[in-house]
């Protein structure tokens, strides 16, 4: 599985603006949003478990 940043980079690229136009109405966009949310939640959980200390 790719790192979420690698996945996002594929969409953030300004080389293909048409990809942005099509993205918001696709199932692929919904999967991307859910993957990003999952990574955010995992990071928040990790921070909560560690007491908010930077490791």
C-alpha positions in Angstrom: 0.0 0.0 0.0 1.3 3.5 -0.9 1.9 6.1 1.7 -1.0 8.6 1.8 1.4 11.4 0.8 2.4 9.6 -2.4 -1.3 9.1 -3.2 -2.0 12.8 -2.6 0.9 13.9 -4.7 -0.7 12.1 -7.7 -3.7 14.5 -7.4 -1.9 17.6 -6.3 0.2 17.7 -9.4 -0.6 20.7 -11.5 0.6 18.9 -14.6 -2.9 17.4 -15.2 -5.7 20.0 -14.4 -8.3 17.8 -16.0 -7.8 15.2 -13.4 -8.9 17.7 -10.8 -12.0 18.5 -12.7 -13.1 14.9 -13.0 -12.0 13.9 -9.5 -14.7 15.4 -7.3 -17.5 13.4 -8.9 -15.8 10.0 -8.8 -15.7 7.1 -6.4 -11.9 7.5 -6.5 -12.3 10.9 -4.9 -14.4 9.4 -2.1 -11.7 6.7 -1.5 -9.0 9.4 -1.4 -10.9 11.4 1.2 -11.5 8.3 3.3 -7.9 7.3 3.1 -6.8 10.8 4.2 -9.3 10.8 7.0 -8.0 7.4 8.1 -4.4 8.6 8.2 -5.4 11.7 10.2 -7.3 9.6 12.7 -4.4 7.2 13.0 -2.1 10.1 13.7 -4.4 11.6 16.3 -4.7 8.3 18.0 -0.9 7.9 18.1 -0.6 11.4 19.6 -3.3 10.6 22.2 -1.6 7.4 23.2 1.8 9.1 23.5 0.3 11.9 25.6 0.9 14.4 22.9 4.7 14.2 23.3 6.7 14.4 20.1 8.8 11.3 19.7 
